[in-house]
Amino acid sequence: MNWTGLAVEPQKRRLFTRRGFLKLSAAGIVAAAGIGAYAVEIEPHWVEITHVNMSLNNLPAHWVGKRIVQISDIHIGRRVSNEFLLESFKTIEQLDPDLLLITGDFQTARSDERVDDVWRLMRNLRPPAGGCLAVLGNHDYGAG
């Protein structure tokens, strides 16, 4: 009842208002921009060097005390500059590995258009005395 004595139905509250929709949309746009910036600016240039001492059973004696360097996701293409990759290769050489492992994603491409770029740049990465082993990743097969 209201002050006039008439029964008044309570107002129904909308669960989702136009203002709420706009706020949620703005938050979504900001989040998408942040994720996009991370994917384009930070992730392609993220270098992490981790030293791990490992004890392995039945390791052949000639491998005891050897250093293995593993790199991944080089992504030669438009997102990662050649200069950045060449500097990263120098860092790898300074680590003085006995064996180098490259685990995929040499390029970011739709097909084989970056193969020559990969070849030209990878020649700057000197294989260590123990050799270099590599495997292709999903981006090396192209987007199609």
C-alpha positions as CSV (number, residue, x, y, z in Angstrom):
1,M,0.0,0.0,0.0
2,N,1.1,3.5,-0.7
3,W,0.2,6.7,1.1
4,T,-3.1,6.9,-0.8
5,G,-4.1,3.6,0.4
6,L,-4.0,2.0,-3.0
7,A,-2.2,-1.3,-3.6
8,V,0.9,-0.8,-5.7
9,E,2.8,-3.6,-7.3
10,P,6.5,-3.6,-6.5
11,Q,8.7,-2.5,-9.4
12,K,10.4,-5.3,-11.2
13,R,14.1,-4.9,-11.3
14,R,15.8,-5.6,-14.6
15,L,18.7,-8.0,-14.3
16,F,20.6,-6.4,-17.2
17,T,20.3,-2.7,-17.9
18,R,21.6,-0.7,-20.9
19,R,24.1,1.0,-18.5
20,G,25.2,-2.4,-17.2
21,F,25.6,-3.7,-20.8
22,L,27.8,-0.7,-21.7
23,K,30.0,-1.1,-18.7
24,L,30.4,-4.8,-19.4
25,S,31.2,-4.1,-23.1
26,A,33.8,-1.5,-22.1
27,A,35.4,-3.9,-19.7
28,G,35.5,-6.5,-22.4
29,I,37.1,-4.2,-24.9
30,V,39.8,-3.2,-22.4
31,A,40.5,-6.9,-21.6
32,A,40.7,-7.8,-25.3
33,A,43.1,-4.9,-25.9
34,G,45.3,-6.0,-23.0
35,I,45.4,-9.6,-24.3
36,G,46.2,-8.3,-27.8
37,A,49.0,-6.1,-26.5
38,Y,50.4,-9.0,-24.5
39,A,50.3,-11.4,-27.5
40,V,51.9,-8.9,-29.9
41,E,54.3,-6.9,-27.8
42,I,55.3,-9.1,-24.8
43,E,55.0,-12.8,-25.6
44,P,57.1,-12.7,-28.9
45,H,60.0,-11.0,-27.0
46,W,59.9,-13.0,-23.8
47,V,63.2,-14.6,-23.2
48,E,63.6,-16.7,-20.1
49,I,66.8,-18.4,-19.1
50,T,66.5,-21.2,-16.5
51,H,69.3,-23.2,-15.2
52,V,68.4,-26.7,-14.0
53,N,70.8,-29.2,-12.6
54,M,69.5,-32.7,-13.4
55,S,70.6,-36.1,-12.1
56,L,69.6,-38.8,-14.5
57,N,70.0,-42.5,-13.9
58,N,72.0,-44.5,-16.5
59,L,73.3,-41.3,-18.2
60,P,76.3,-42.2,-20.3
61,A,79.5,-41.0,-18.7
62,H,80.4,-38.7,-21.7
63,W,77.2,-36.7,-21.0
64,V,77.9,-36.1,-17.3
65,G,78.4,-32.3,-16.7
66,K,77.3,-31.3,-20.2
67,R,75.1,-28.3,-20.8
68,I,72.0,-28.6,-22.9
69,V,70.2,-25.4,-24.2
70,Q,66.6,-25.8,-25.4
71,I,64.9,-23.0,-27.3
72,S,61.4,-22.9,-28.7
73,D,58.9,-20.6,-30.5
74,I,61.3,-18.5,-32.6
75,H,58.5,-17.4,-34.8
76,I,60.5,-15.8,-37.6
77,G,58.1,-13.5,-39.4
78,R,56.5,-10.1,-39.0
79,R,56.0,-10.1,-35.3
80,V,59.6,-10.8,-34.2
81,S,62.4,-8.6,-35.5
82,N,65.4,-10.2,-37.1
83,E,67.7,-8.0,-34.9
84,F,66.0,-9.4,-31.7
85,L,66.5,-13.0,-32.9
86,L,70.2,-12.4,-33.8
87,E,70.8,-10.9,-30.3
88,S,69.0,-13.9,-28.8
89,F,71.3,-16.2,-30.8
90,K,74.3,-14.4,-29.3
91,T,72.9,-15.1,-25.8
92,I,72.6,-18.8,-26.7
93,E,76.2,-18.9,-27.8
94,Q,77.3,-17.2,-24.6
95,L,75.6,-20.0,-22.6
96,D,78.2,-22.3,-24.3
97,P,75.9,-25.3,-24.7
98,D,77.2,-28.8,-25.5
99,L,73.9,-29.6,-27.2
100,L,71.2,-27.4,-28.6
101,L,67.6,-28.5,-28.9
102,I,65.1,-26.4,-30.9
103,T,61.5,-27.4,-30.2
104,G,59.3,-26.0,-32.9
105,D,57.7,-22.9,-34.4
106,F,60.6,-21.6,-36.4
107,Q,58.2,-19.4,-38.3
108,T,54.8,-17.8,-38.3
109,A,53.4,-18.1,-41.8
110,R,50.4,-19.2,-43.9
111,S,52.4,-21.6,-46.0
112,D,56.1,-21.8,-46.9
113,E,56.7,-18.1,-47.7
114,R,59.0,-17.7,-44.7
115,V,61.2,-20.8,-45.3
116,D,64.0,-18.7,-47.0
117,D,63.9,-16.2,-44.0
118,V,64.1,-19.1,-41.6
119,W,67.1,-20.6,-43.4
120,R,68.9,-17.2,-43.7
121,L,68.5,-16.4,-40.0
122,M,69.1,-19.8,-38.5
123,R,72.5,-20.0,-40.2
124,N,73.5,-17.3,-37.6
125,L,72.9,-19.8,-34.8
126,R,76.1,-21.8,-34.5
127,P,75.6,-25.4,-33.6
128,P,77.6,-26.5,-30.6
129,A,80.2,-29.3,-30.7
130,G,77.6,-31.9,-29.5
131,G,75.2,-31.0,-32.3
132,C,71.7,-29.5,-32.7
133,L,68.4,-31.4,-32.8
134,A,65.2,-29.8,-33.9
135,V,61.6,-30.6,-34.5
136,L,59.0,-28.6,-36.3
137,G,56.0,-27.1,-34.6
138,N,52.4,-26.4,-35.6
139,H,53.2,-22.9,-37.0
140,D,55.9,-24.4,-39.3
141,Y,53.1,-26.1,-41.2
142,G,51.4,-22.8,-42.0
143,A,47.9,-21.6,-41.2
144,G,46.3,-23.6,-43.9
